Every structure is written in structure tokens, then in C-alpha cells.
């Protein structure tokens, strides 16, 4: 695995990197071939690898290609050593990536639900299916992370465990992309994140789905899901070995106050630290049997306050940068009293994004309209027009899944 990198670094510029065709991954942008374009069957010079068929066609023609990446140099570590990291360039918008992201998310969720049911019945599951859906997720996140990230905001309490595991997978891959992990590392991280809670399939359903607080004895049984997860994965062949550590240790904390073993910071590997953060974030923003959901802003505040004691500080900073102050797809309340969905925006609009207004000042349905807060800075009575708060999915009767089902394309 790559050296863990600081989220800040020196920008070295857009570069073209030579990549053997055996290492190509969905989401990469091929900018140059190992032969003249006119001697190839491709009609355009430069194209995005959108599926396995695209990769297969390139492999039939070329031995290597060049892809566009952004190169950065991380700040020197305590020993004065610097490291370079790679960032893939998003060549498609969130709107363009949206349909593929929705298909990927739906397919992955169905596979995961079957996997949990299989583990409950027979303690077995299909590792190839897990790796396949993670590869799809990695491809989508490399293309444009916002398209899949907004789907993680759509909550369905009826099947919390499977949905949570998928969300943690997507969030972990996106955070891994943010800190510059390579494509194969993103796939390993994604599988580990997808399977991190597999042990919950061995926890009695009456405890897993209990409404209200767990008794001390029930809580001890719930904590055993980390042990169950480790045991389920120990006997599995063909999966990344780090999955075992992540399943066993994702509730450990840097200060030694976690479970099941009270490990110290030096004993927690990089992937476990990533999954611990995104696992907590998704849990905090989800409605659970014993807890009401909190907004993304509140969840990020909790993570920030726990940085250095519970969670890795540099990774928390990177995650906050990734999610942003107003994540695309989140439910925002405006100073006018209106409510709407946050649309993706450029870096210069991250504090004043576009809003799809869906509720009027009285919080009742209204004619939908798109408001650009960068351009519309004041209300009719000359008060500042801005976002004053974020709310969880379902607040004011606004359910993100309804907009997803209508085919809403974030970004226009």
C-alpha cells in the first residue's frame, strides 16, 4: 500500500503517465496511445474508459497507453522525506456520471443484501461478487466521486446494515481517491470497507433491529460483530488480507478506548483508519433504531472534535475537504425559509452553491426552481440570501429517493 499522505501538498501539474494496459481501470482518461491514433480503431483522440469493454478494446490494440493525472508532492515527513501522489482527473460531470452511478449503486446494494442473507443462513458468501461490485464503484468514483457520494445521502432504515456497508464502501473509496491512493489500492480498500460489518450477519436480529437503547448484555453481543467478521474472513481465499484487520479493528480508537481489544494508534493500519472515519460519518447521518439522524455538517463537526483522539487527524481533514461544507444532494434550509437540494458546484462556489428549491418559506411544496446563490445574494427585503442549515434526508417531507427515482441529474 502507498505511504499515507498528508491532504495538503505541492501541485506539480497535469501530467501524462504511461500505464501498461493490464493496469487500466474504469474511469481513467486515455490521452495518448503507444501508436499513432490513425493506426488505431478509435475514432476520437482521447477518451474515458467507461466500462470493461472499453478496456478490452484498448488491450487488443496496445501494450501501453498514457493517462492524464495530476501530480502532487506531499509535505516532508518527520524524517524529511517527501512522497508523490497521483490524482485522477475527473473528465465527466456529476450529471454525466449519474446514470452509471445509479446503476452501480443499485446493483451493489442487491449483491450486498444477498451476501448478508447468505451469511445469516450458511456463514458463506461470494467473494467474486464482492470484488466485482467494488470494481464498478471504483470506476465511478475515479470518473467523478460526486455522482455516487450523493446516493449515500439517501437513507432507508428498513435495510440499514447492507445499505450502511455499501455507503461505507463508497465513502472509503472516495476518501482514498482524495488522499491519492492508486486504483488497485482503492479496490482493496473498497472490498475491506464493503465487508467491514459482515459480522453483523451473525448478531441476533432482535438485537440488531431493537428499538431503543441496548442493555449492557445486548451491547456486548453487538460488539462481537467485529470478532464474527474476523472469523468469517479468516477462512476466505481470494480477498485482500487487510479485510480481516478492517473488520476486526474498525471500532478501535487512536487513544486506546475502542473495542474489541483497546488497540493503540500505532497498531491501527491506514485502511482501518479510513474505514473508522467513514463508518462513523455514515452512522451519524443515518436513522437508526435508537438514534435520529444528524446533518452532514453536524457529523463533520463531531469527527473534527474527535480528531487526534478517536480518528486520524490528517484523514479527518481530508474527509472534510472531500465532503465539503454543503455536500451535493444534501437538504439545505435558506435564510428565506425555503428548502432545497444542494447541486454540485465548482471550487469557487462551495460556500454558495446552486440550490434546487422544493419547499416554500412555510415548508410546503412549491414550484421547483434553481437558485444560484453566487448570483442571487439578497432576498426581496434585502436580507442576505444564504444557507442557514442542513437537514437529514426526509426532513420537511423531502425524500432524496423520490428525486433519484425521477431521474434527477445533479449538476443540470
C-alpha positions, -999 to 999 in steps of 0.1 A, spaced: 0 0 0 12 35 -7 27 56 20 -1 76 38 0 111 26 -9 145 40 -41 160 24 -21 192 16 7 191 -9 27 210 -36 9 210 -70 33 196 -97 10 200 -126 -11 180 -150 9 151 -164 6 122 -187 16 89 -172 25 57 -191 4 28 -179 5 -9 -191 -29 -19 -205 -31 -47 -179 -34 -20 -152 -62 1 -168 -92 8 -147 -127 22 -154 -126 59 -150 -91 66 -164 -88 91 -193 -67 78 -221 -49 107 -237 -23 90 -259 -17 55 -273 16 37 -279 10 41 -316 -4 69 -339 -42 74 -335 -47 70 -372 -34 34 -369 -59 25 -342 -96 17 -345 -106 46 -321 -125 75 -337 -115 102 -312 -82 112 -298 -86 110 -260 -115 91 -244 -128 80 -210 -127 43 -201 -164 38 -191 -167 0 -189 -148 -32 -193 -155 -34 -230 -136 -1 -234 -106 -16 -215 -108 -48 -236 -107 -29 -269 -76 -9 -258 -59 -41 -246 -65 -57 -280 -46 -29 -298 -20 -15 -274 7 -27 -249 6 6 -230 -12 39 -231 -9 73 -214 -35 87 -190 -40 122 -176 -33 126 -139 -25 154 -115 9 150 -97 14 165 -63 43 163 -38 32 158 -2 50 178 26 81 163 41 75 139 69 93 139 103 124 124 86 124 150 58 113 125 32 87 137 5 64 115 -14 45 120 -47 8 110 -51 -15 107 -80 -49 122 -86 -70 110 -115 -87 138 -134 -125 139 -135 -133 140 -172 -171 138 -168 -195 159 -147 -216 145 -119 -247 148 -142 -230 127 -169 -218 101 -144 -251 100 -126 -269 72 -146 -240 48 -144 -236 57 -107 -272 48 -100 -269 15 -118 -237 7 -100 -253 16 -66 -284 -4 -72 -265 -35 -84 -241 -33 -55 -269 -30 -29 -287 -60 -43 -254 -81 -42 -248 -70 -6 -283 -78 5 -279 -113 -9 -245 -116 7 -258 -108 42 -287 -132 38 -263 -159 27 -240 -154 57 -270 -155 81 -281 -188 66 -248 -206 59 -219 -184 70 -207 -183 34 -206 -156 7 -194 -150 -28 -161 -131 -28 -160 -127 -65 -193 -108 -64 -180 -85 -37 -148 -77 -57 -169 -72 -89 -192 -46 -74 -163 -28 -57 -145 -25 -91 -176 -9 -105 -177 16 -76 -140 24 -80 -146 32 -117 -174 55 -109 -156 73 -81 -125 78 -103 -147 93 -130 -165 117 -107 -170 110 -70 -200 133 -65 -223 111 -85 -220 81 -61 -215 102 -30 -249 119 -32 -265 84 -33 -250 77 1 -272 105 15 -304 86 6 -313 66 37 -336 36 41 -338 23 76 -355 -9 65 -322 -25 55 -297 -4 74 -269 -29 77 -265 -36 40 -270 0 29 -246 12 56 -219 -12 44 -223 0 8 -222 36 18 -190 30 38 -175 13 8 -183 43 -15 -171 69 11 -139 50 18 -131 48 -19 -138 85 -23 -116 93 7 -89 70 -7 -91 89 -40 -88 122 -21 -55 112 -4 -40 98 -37 -43 60 -34 -37 41 -67 -66 23 -84 -56 -12 -72 -54 2 -36 -89 17 -40 -102 -17 -50 -86 -34 -19 -98 -6 3 -133 -8 -12 -136 -46 -5 -124 -41 30 -149 -14 36 -178 -33 19 -171 -63 43 -163 -43 74 -196 -51 91 -201 -86 77 -200 -100 112 -234 -83 120 -250 -110 100 -241 -133 129 -257 -110 155 -293 -119 165 -318 -99 146 -337 -90 178 -306 -72 189 -296 -58 155 -331 -43 150 -340 -35 185 -357 -1 190 -343 19 218 -311 15 238 -294 -18 241 -289 -34 275 -253 -39 287 -255 -75 278 -270 -68 244 -243 -42 237 -216 -68 244 -232 -91 219 -234 -63 194 -197 -56 199 -189 -92 190 -197 -84 153 -160 -74 150 -150 -109 161 -176 -126 139 -164 -105 110 -128 -115 115 -137 -152 119 -158 -152 87 -130 -136 67 -101 -157 81 -112 -187 61 -118 -169 28 -94 -172 -1 -91 -147 -29 -97 -115 -10 -74 -88 3 -58 -99 36 -63 -64 50 -101 -70 51 -95 -91 83 -78 -62 101 -105 -37 90 -134 -60 101 -117 -67 134 -104 -32 142 -128 -5 127 -141 3 162 -107 7 177 -96 43 185 -63 61 185 -64 67 223 -69 30 230 -106 35 241 -121 14 213 -131 -22 210 -127 -52 209 -91 -51 221 -83 -14 231 -55 -11 205 -33 20 204 -27 43 175 5 26 163 -14 -7 160 -40 6 135 -33 4 98 -41 30 73 -72 13 57 -86 7 92 -82 44 100 -101 54 68 -129 30 74 -133 41 110 -139 77 99 -164 70 71 -182 43 92 -188 69 119 -199 95 94 -225 73 77 -238 60 111 -242 96 125 -261 107 94 -284 77 93 -317 70 111 -311 40 134 -334 22 157 -320 40 187 -308 73 172 -322 101 150 -301 111 120 -279 142 121 -270 165 93 -237 162 73 -225 194 89 -231 181 124 -214 148 116 -183 165 103 -182 187 134 -183 155 156 -155 140 135 -134 172 138 -138 173 175 -127 136 178 -97 141 155 -65 131 172 -82 111 200 -106 88 181 -97 94 145 -66 102 124 -63 140 121 -50 142 86 -76 118 73 -104 138 90 -91 170 74 -91 152 40 -126 138 46 -140 172 55 -124 186 23 -139 158 3 -175 161 17 -174 199 18 -195 224 38 -226 218 17 -224 183 1 -242 179 -33 -276 162 -27 -279 174 9 -311 192 21 -305 229 28 -326 255 45 -322 290 32 -324 323 51 -357 329 32 -372 299 49 -372 279 17 -358 244 15 -339 228 -14 -314 203 -26 -277 213 -30 -264 209 -65 -227 202 -73 -206 233 -77 -171 243 -87 -144 251 -61 -153 288 -62 -189 280 -54 -185 256 -25 -199 281 0 -226 295 -23 -238 266 -44 -268 262 -66 -300 251 -49 -330 233 -63 -357 249 -42 -386 223 -35 -403 238 -4 -415 274 2 -409 295 33 -438 277 50 -421 244 43 -449 232 19 -443 220 -17 -437 248 -42 -429 252 -78 -394 239 -82 -367 264 -93 -329 265 -95 -313 293 -74 -276 302 -79 -265 316 -45 -234 330 -62 -256 353 -82 -286 358 -60 -271 373 -29 -301 390 -13 -338 384 -7 -367 407 -17 -364 425 16 -327 430 12 -316 403 37 -287 381 28 -297 351 8 -277 321 21 -278 286 36 -286 287 73 -287 250 80 -286 214 66 -312 187 75 -312 149 72 -330 131 44 -368 131 50 -370 164 68 -400 185 58 -412 155 38 -384 158 13 -370 123 4 -340 121 -18 -350 87 -32 -381 103 -48 -358 127 -67 -334 99 -76 -364 78 -89 -375 108 -110 -341 108 -126 -327 140 -111 -293 147 -126 -271 166 -101 -255 194 -119 -282 200 -145 
